Amino acid sequence: MKQIYILTGILLMGLCFGCDEFDEDFLEAPAQSTLEESIIFSTYGLARGAVDGILEPMGQTNSYRGRFIPFYGFNTDTEYHYSSNQSGSSQAPLMIYDASSTNTQMNTDNNAWVMMYRGIERANICINGLREFGDPVPGSDMGQLLGEAITLRAIYYADLMKAWGDVPYRFEPITSETQYLPKTSRDVIYKKLLEDLAEASTLVAWPNETANTTSVERVNKAFVKSFRARLAMIASGYQQYPDGVRRSNDPDLSVQNMYTLALQEATDVIQSGTTQLAPSFEGFWRSYNQENIAAGGESLWEIPFSAGRGRVLFSFGVRHRGVDQHTGQARGGAAGPLATVFYDYDEDDTRRDVTCVPYEYASPNEQAFSQQELTSMDSWYFGKYRYEWMDRYVTSTNDDGLNKIYMRFAEVLLIAAEAANELNGPGAAAPYLKEIRMRAFPSELHAEKVDSYVDNLGSQEAMFNAIVKEHQYEFTGEMERKQALIRWNLLGEQLEEAKAKMTNLVNRTGEYADVPTTLYYKYEEDGETLEVYGLNRNETDNPGPEYSSKDWTLIEDNFIEFIYKPGVDPDTRQFWPIWQIFIDGSNGQLVNDYGY
């Protein structure tokens, strides 16, 4: 894996929020260079190091690594963070739509907010330097670097607005006059990002078109165009503004304009043939855990954590209770899918058993050997992230080094389907939805589960509802669901429905009346792997004396209650508040909206 580099050769002006405290164990920083920007940005190797340095703040302890990735995106109608119902936890309010500006997990001067702006500052310096000294024409190495810097800046801004809504607009390096800035409407920032990404797409190469784009750890044209399509959908979607939940009032960001843009960008990527769905859903996730970073497959771009940084498996992997045959790290299982997700899948859908895992690896024996062990109805894990699928043995006590997938081709197909449905009707959307489902089901079932299913979606409403469900089946566990529900204006509605569905599942009523209440299990010949009967609906017979049984009804009393905090309306808490330390350090420029 490529290591995220510290920016060298540039004396960065510090941000106003005390953001110059680096975690020294991230990597060893080279000595500060006194080279002039004219030399740095006219020399490819030095400029490359500077652009790589834009990403370094993501790896800081309280940045993406330890705060944004582990906490943003919960809870949804499919994903549940297991600290949500822990009384007194400082993490819980971040997921149950009850965060305060003084939250002790987040209210620090080295938090994700300031690290995102640190990355933006580095990007601004690189963009200006490359424009002035690098001759960054399309098709050149310097053009590639400029396109990357523009795209990385857009990533930081997209994530800032995803978590906080309106934020300060800072697209030039900081000066004494611009040290303190108020918030700017996100509509203005979205329009700027869409313009920037249009330029970036002319500068960077397609996957594998040049030596610069052979890895998903480098920005390529397929990702830039796909990311631009995603932002267009978000910019035109519903979201909480200071005056309520609505679409943008800016005519430039109308549904017609933005969906047209998104469909064009998505179809450009699809028709390019430079990226594609992996043939097998499980095969894709195995390859990802094996750290295959070759471009041209399903993953479009990944946050490139070094082997000693990043907490993807650490947070979301199938739980390992101790150091065992698969990992030297007793971690995983901080969050998982709601049990209803498993039972909502078609039993023939190959995504189900990859996404939803009802077991963990128990405490190992004296030989450090661990068996799979069934958990409970309120403790499922995301099977997309598995130490046991890695090719290396993780030994770090704090990090696993697995990249975070930022976007993959399946989302491009669903964007195309949604935009085509809105603009041209369900018939135009059908081919894209069919492609997603063809991968999900065995070929002998395509006539029924793909063609007949999709062809029977005869209205725009039916197609839209099917896309919302398909998004659940495809992306549970990837922390993409929350923002999608927000832009569809479905967040509060779907969270309330999730509580009702979980209640029905526990009581075995309604749509879950045929879910078994007892599981039967035994171990395969390897002594490690569970063979389970009773997970599928209507599997109620006792399979024989060689099986042990487990009650499959138990759930913590307040588990369902805290999908979101009782008495809170999630639609009025779509964003986190700006943390108090940044409000206090803003010279009176920053304020919180949304009732905070």
Sequence and secondary structure as in RCSB ss.txt:
>XXXX:A:sequence
MKQIYILTGILLMGLCFGCDEFDEDFLEAPAQSTLEESIIFSTYGLARGAVDGILEPMGQTNSYRGRFIPFYGFN
TDTEYHYSSNQSGSSQAPLMIYDASSTNTQMNTDNNAWVMMYRGIERANICINGLREFGDPVPGSDMGQLLGEAI
TLRAIYYADLMKAWGDVPYRFEPITSETQYLPKTSRDVIYKKLLEDLAEASTLVAWPNETANTTSVERVNKAFVK
SFRARLAMIASGYQQYPDGVRRSNDPDLSVQNMYTLALQEATDVIQSGTTQLAPSFEGFWRSYNQENIAAGGESL
WEIPFSAGRGRVLFSFGVRHRGVDQHTGQARGGAAGPLATVFYDYDEDDTRRDVTCVPYEYASPNEQAFSQQELT
SMDSWYFGKYRYEWMDRYVTSTNDDGLNKIYMRFAEVLLIAAEAANELNGPGAAAPYLKEIRMRAFPSELHAEKV
DSYVDNLGSQEAMFNAIVKEHQYEFTGEMERKQALIRWNLLGEQLEEAKAKMTNLVNRTGEYADVPTTLYYKYEE
DGETLEVYGLNRNETDNPGPEYSSKDWTLIEDNFIEFIYKPGVDPDTRQFWPIWQIFIDGSNGQLVNDYGY
>XXXX:A:secstr
        S      TTT     TTS          HHHHTTSHHHHHHHHHGGGGGGGSTTTIIIIIHHHTT S
 SSEEETTTT TT SSHHHHTT   TT TTT STTSHHHHHHHHHHHHHHHHHHHHHHS   TTSHHHHHHHHHH
HHHHHHHHHHHHHHSSEE   S   GGGSS  EE HHHHHHHHHHHHHHHHHHS  TTTSGGGSBTTS  HHHHH
HHHHHHHHHHHS EEETTEEE    GGG HHHHHHHHHHHHHHHHHHTSS   S HHHHHHHHHTT  BTTSSEE
EEE   TT   HHHHHS  BSSS SS S     SEEE HHHHHHS TT TTHHHHEE EEE    TTS   EEE 
 TT  EETTS GGG SS    SS     EEEEEHHHHHHHHHHHHHHHH HHHHHHHHHHHHHHHS GGGIIIII
IIHHHT  SHHHHHHHHHHHHHHHHTTSS HHHHHHHTT HHHHHHHHHHHHHHHHHT GGGTTS SEEEEEE T
TSS EEEES STT  S   TT EEEE     TTTTGGGS TT  GGG SS    HHHHHTTTT     TT 
